[in-house]
């Protein structure tokens, strides 16, 4: 069968298939008469309409077409579906308000929806009384500072003020002015959140320096606007989380890093081991750390020298050796050594490593461990003839490795279009190495998800060509 | 040699659903149907025996249910089952697991298999008794919750490891023919190949009525079952409240709630 050469032909095929998911995939490119037929196919049976209203992949255009439904169960699903577009959410909110007996639980769903418009959120903030809905608005990332400000002003003396303050202090859209207001009126948790906020004004940082509360100090210690003296003071704090925050702070001086590299807490030293600005003295200290995770973090650190890699590649702990093998700067010489490691998890890291040579990958392809073979299948340096062989592996993980391999050619991938695992066929729909004629039969796949993805892929051609 | 695999098309609930007007089940519009997960493992175990043995093995899947069950039976055929049988009659509606066991036993008497596999339980009703009741009606030995099976086609006995509480395994030798209820994880079920799916679409599914297996409406259905559903409902939720505020405020609120609860 030949690839459809027009939107009309593709929609006709979806209609002929008689499957609601294929219909949903082409709905946005259909002409008005076809749209009517597609709606009949998708929503004719309540069962199908309910399934599409709930499905996380249902296109926004289909959900919008469903939003005039009077079925309460469908409305709930549309309110919950994160793909429901802004206009549909607004319509659902208006319809809900016009009902004689509106449901607070539906308003909550609208209030927490990521596509809720600012005007809807503002309306809820201004006029709704249901606490759950108001709290949902205060957490909704679509809300802006104005909406958040309305909430704070409206409920200044309400029982939900504490919860609102907590949510708004953590909201990324909260303005510096609102943060100042929250810092003045909020409890210690709110203050801590304000200090940790990306929009926190400098004057609040200065104020927080006078606070002794550990929650506030933890946030403060991570701030990049602190001076050396404060950072040094906080690096001596008795709370390990505060010291951890200092250890992760990019502005920490070499002296502070040196001090924290011998910190009594493993957690602090682990953070230090991940830094990209370590001196050789600190690295030497961490290389011999008793904590496996510290050595593992160091092994993953791309700034360490060959000597460090060499020592850590002989570590008694496999996780540390694996860290070396995973490091993007791991020397090729060490990869050869680690490819013979007794632990398959270490060999697997070598197989996934992009610096591993073609020859080494050929040797690793004889391994029996699935994780090693998956790495070989994923590696862009693996020779094509090996990849072709791996497409016949009995292990789905290995075959998937070939699908994910950016070097796999069309001829290598072709047999995988018949893979028994539906997800593999689905993944190949978007593969740029395959031609449209290779993928076309996936529109008639036994699995509805594959059919949907294939129809959507071909529908995309006509959206692009018409725009 | 023949292995009969009893399978069920189970219903999974969506996140939100409605109860039917008669309050005895969930509204069918809200149910998603699929092959019972345990039965996938049972079929795979039968397929392993079929593919490993030198003796020819016929794997027959059987299910009790309406037309929609064909979809699950086709899935089994696509995975390699040789034949599929579906038993249905409107009078079967409302049958409990024991009555279904009676139907499966009647099919077994007609098919004369050497082994019967069933899942330990179904994911929707979870009675875990269909396989066992089938064995009882046949008067065959049975082993439940089988996590490992050593059996070659044609053998007069099998060695099974049964999964018990506390991580214990019980090794049991069982005479054949027998009914085994298979536990999840005993093997790695295969995916049906596209070729298998295409071939399965052309294979017939044998539709069997009660009279074909020597039963009548008087043997099955809600009225002739030992148990029946009186009603299905969502229990009323208890009250829960997140207490916000400072520790002192939370403590004060907690005391207030406790006093209200005690009626102080």
Contacts between the chains, C-beta under 8 A, distances in Angstrom:
chain1	res1	chain2	res2	distance
A	46	B	29	5.0
A	47	B	28	7.4
A	47	B	29	4.4
A	50	B	14	7.4
A	50	B	29	5.8
A	50	B	30	6.6
A	51	B	32	7.7
A	54	B	14	6.1
A	54	B	15	7.1
A	73	B	16	6.8
A	73	B	18	6.3
A	73	B	30	7.5
A	76	B	16	5.8
A	77	B	16	7.0
A	80	B	15	7.6
A	80	B	16	7.9
A	160	B	244	7.8
A	162	B	244	4.3
A	162	B	245	4.7
A	162	B	249	7.5
A	163	B	242	7.7
A	163	B	244	4.6
A	166	B	244	7.1
A	187	B	245	7.1
A	187	B	246	5.1
A	188	B	246	7.6
A	396	B	191	7.7
A	418	B	193	7.5
A	418	B	194	5.2
A	418	B	195	7.7
A	420	B	190	7.1
A	420	B	191	3.9
A	420	B	192	6.3
A	420	B	193	4.5
A	420	B	194	7.0
A	420	B	196	7.9
A	421	B	191	5.0
A	422	B	191	7.4
A	445	B	194	7.9
A	446	B	194	6.9
A	446	B	197	4.6
